[in-house]
């Protein structure tokens, strides 16, 4: 009886129209919803209303993803990609068909799974070389940390200031850019003069290590580095021989300063003449 009832409900949903069809969009039965997918009156607008349901069963979302005629409409593809319950594989496939700014929005959406976010970011980054400057500036302002890091590494002069001010950019991405040997000189200079990033110890250390950093930048940061880091940098093969000389000189200066401070602390204090009773 239950199977027969489900079959009748599904058949009824296939032929519903008007207000009755609209009401069935909110039905709890998967059989009814599957029947609606066969209904010729289920147009793009109604299908998108159905996809707006946060409680839509995953099997319905999977079925929509299987039906290529339904996915010819971009609004439907977008709604399906953005739905939190869309199964993993259909969701990943849909990323390739989303417009750039929809991909960006998906990466910033709090409910997006880590895997979907990483893949969406990868899609955005893969398109960066072909993007016009205007879109790159938009991404530089509001892109995720990975997207901002990729734009930083590109080194476009008109983007550097904007991307370094991006609130999503994190230290790890700045350090990743500074780990690239062929990083444009403009990137190094922009980081070295930035009010935020130039004051971070690990960023300063990375700037000193980078082969394209200017000598003035390096000398400005040497006094800020610990002796242990200076010694590591001064190991053979880490930096150029000319820079090693400055590092070794700074190490010796620190040692002499430390020895002098120790001598002052250890020397007996001058108590001066005793006061009369």
C-alpha positions in Angstrom: 0.0 0.0 0.0 2.8 2.4 0.9 4.5 1.8 -2.4 1.3 2.3 -4.3 0.6 5.5 -2.4 4.2 6.8 -3.2 3.6 6.0 -6.9 0.3 7.9 -7.0 2.0 10.9 -5.2 4.8 10.9 -7.8 2.4 10.6 -10.7 0.3 13.5 -9.3 3.4 15.7 -8.9 4.3 15.0 -12.6 1.1 16.6 -13.7 0.5 19.3 -11.1 0.2 22.9 -12.3 -0.3 26.4 -11.1 -0.7 27.0 -7.4 -0.8 23.2 -6.7 2.7 22.9 -8.3 4.0 25.8 -6.3 2.7 24.2 -3.0 4.4 20.9 -3.9 7.8 22.6 -4.0 7.7 22.6 -0.2 6.5 18.9 0.1 8.5 16.7 2.5 8.3 13.5 0.4 11.2 12.7 -1.9 8.8 10.8 -4.2 6.8 13.9 -4.7 9.9 16.0 -5.4 11.2 13.4 -7.8 7.9 13.6 -9.6 8.2 17.4 -9.8 11.5 17.0 -11.7 9.6 15.2 -14.4 6.9 17.9 -14.6 7.2 19.9 -17.8 5.7 22.9 -16.0 8.8 23.0 -13.6 10.5 25.9 -15.2 13.8 27.6 -14.2 12.2 29.9 -11.7 10.4 27.1 -9.9 13.4 24.9 -9.9 15.5 27.6 -8.3 12.8 28.0 -5.7 13.1 24.3 -5.0 16.9 24.7 -4.7 16.4 27.5 -2.2 15.2 24.9 0.3 18.0 24.3 2.9 16.3 21.0 3.9 16.3 19.6 0.4 17.3 15.9 0.5 20.7 15.1 -1.0 19.1 12.5 -3.3 17.0 15.2 -5.0 20.1 17.4 -5.4 22.0 14.4 -6.9 19.1 13.7 -9.3 19.1 17.3 -10.5 22.8 17.1 -11.1 22.3 14.0 -13.2 19.8 15.6 -15.5 21.7 17.6 -18.1 18.7 19.3 -19.6 18.0 20.9 -16.1 21.6 22.2 -16.0 21.5 24.0 -19.3 20.4 27.1 -17.3 23.1 28.9 -15.4 20.9 29.9 -12.5 20.2 26.3 -11.8 23.8 25.3 -12.0 24.8 28.1 -9.6 22.0 27.3 -7.1 23.0 23.6 -7.1 26.7 24.5 -6.6 25.9 26.8 -3.7 23.6 24.3 -1.9 25.2 23.0 1.3 23.7 19.5 0.7 24.9 19.0 -2.9 26.9 15.7 -3.0 30.6 16.1 -3.3 31.3 14.9 -6.9 28.5 16.9 -8.6 29.6 20.0 -6.6 33.2 19.6 -7.7 32.1 19.2 -11.3 30.0 22.3 -11.3 33.0 24.5 -10.2 34.4 24.4 -13.8 31.2 26.0 -15.1 30.8 28.8 -12.6 31.5 32.5 -13.5 34.6 33.9 -11.8 32.8 36.1 -9.2 30.5 33.3 -8.3 33.6 31.1 -7.6 35.0 33.9 -5.4 31.7 34.1 -3.5 31.7 30.4 -3.0 35.2 30.5 -1.5 34.1 33.2 0.9 30.8 31.4 1.9 31.0 30.2 5.6 29.2 27.0 4.9 31.4 25.9 2.0 33.3 22.6 2.7 37.1 22.8 2.9 37.5 20.6 -0.2 35.1 22.6 -2.3 36.7 25.9 -1.2 40.2 24.6 -2.1 39.0 23.5 -5.5 37.1 26.7 -6.1 40.3 28.7 -5.2 42.3 26.6 -7.6 39.8 27.4 -10.3 40.1 31.1 -9.6 43.9 31.0 -9.5 44.1 29.1 -12.8 42.1 31.9 -14.5 44.3 34.7 -13.2 46.7 35.0 -16.2 43.7 35.7 -18.5 41.9 38.2 -16.3 41.8 41.9 -17.1 43.3 44.3 -14.6 39.8 45.4 -13.3 38.9 41.9 -12.2 42.3 41.3 -10.7 41.9 44.5 -8.6 38.5 43.2 -7.4 40.1 39.9 -6.4 43.0 41.7 -4.8 40.5 43.5 -2.5 38.3 40.6 -1.5 39.8 37.3 -2.6 40.7 34.6 -0.1 44.2 34.3 1.4 45.3 31.8 -1.3 43.9 34.0 -4.2 45.5 37.1 -2.7 48.8 35.2 -2.3 48.7 34.2 -6.0 48.1 37.8 -7.0 50.9 39.0 -4.8 53.3 36.5 -6.5 52.3 37.8 -9.9 53.7 41.2 -8.9 51.5 43.5 -11.0 52.5 47.0 -9.9 48.9 48.3 -9.8 47.8 45.5 -7.6 50.5 45.2 -5.0 49.3 47.9 -2.7 45.7 46.7 -2.9 46.5 43.0 -2.3 48.8 43.7 0.7 45.9 45.5 2.3 43.5 42.6 1.7 42.1 41.7 5.2 42.1 38.0 4.1 45.8 37.9 3.3 47.8 36.0 6.0 51.5 35.8 6.9 51.8 32.3 5.5 50.9 33.5 2.0 53.3 36.5 2.2 56.1 34.1 3.2 55.1 31.7 0.4 55.5 34.5 -2.1 58.9 35.4 -0.6 60.1 31.8 -1.0 60.0 32.2 -4.8 63.4 33.0 -6.1 62.1 34.7 -9.3 59.8 37.0 -7.4 59.6 40.4 -9.0 61.7 43.1 -7.3 58.6 45.3 -6.9 56.9 42.6 -4.7 59.9 42.6 -2.3 60.0 46.4 -2.1 56.2 46.6 -1.6 56.4 44.1 1.3 59.5 45.8 2.8 57.7 49.1 2.9 54.3 48.0 4.0 53.1 49.3 7.3 51.8 45.8 8.5 53.9 43.1 6.8 57.3 44.9 7.2 57.0 44.7 11.0 56.5 40.9 11.2 59.6 39.1 12.3 59.3 36.1 10.0 58.6 38.4 7.0 61.7 40.4 7.8 63.7 37.2 8.1 62.4 36.1 4.7 63.2 39.5 3.2 66.8 39.2 4.4 67.1 35.7 2.9 65.7 36.6 -0.5 68.4 37.0 -3.2 66.6 40.0 -4.8 66.3 42.0 -1.6 68.2 45.3 -1.7 71.2 45.8 0.5 69.5 48.7 2.2 66.5 46.5 3.1 68.8 43.8 4.5 71.0 46.2 6.6 67.8 47.8 8.0 66.6 44.4 9.3 69.9 42.8 10.5 69.8 44.5 14.0 66.2 43.1 14.5 67.2 39.4 13.9 68.3 37.1 16.7 71.9 35.9 16.8 70.7 32.3 16.2 69.0 33.3 13.0 72.0 35.4 11.9 74.2 32.4 12.4 71.9 30.2 10.4 71.8 32.7 7.6 75.6 33.0 7.7 76.1 29.2 7.1 77.7 28.5 3.7 75.4 28.4 0.8 72.4 30.1 2.4 73.1 33.7 1.2 75.7 35.3 -1.1 79.2 35.6 0.1 79.0 39.4 0.1 76.0 39.3 2.4 77.7 36.7 4.6 80.3 39.3 5.5 77.6 41.7 6.8 76.0 38.9 8.7 79.3 37.8 10.3 80.1 41.4 11.2 76.7 41.8 12.8 77.2 38.6 14.8 80.6 39.9 16.0 79.1 43.2 17.0 76.4 41.5 19.1 79.1 39.3 20.8 81.2 42.3 21.7 78.2 44.2 23.0 77.2 41.1 25.1 80.7 40.7 26.5 80.9 44.4 27.3 77.6 44.3 29.1 78.7 41.2 31.1 82.0 42.9 32.1 80.0 46.0 33.4 77.7 43.8 35.4 80.6 41.7 36.9 82.9 44.7 37.8 82.7 45.9 41.5 80.7 49.0 42.0 82.5 52.2 43.2 81.0 52.8 46.6 82.8 56.2 47.0 84.1 57.8 50.2 82.3 56.8 53.4 80.2 59.4 55.1 81.2 60.6 58.6 79.2 59.5 61.5 
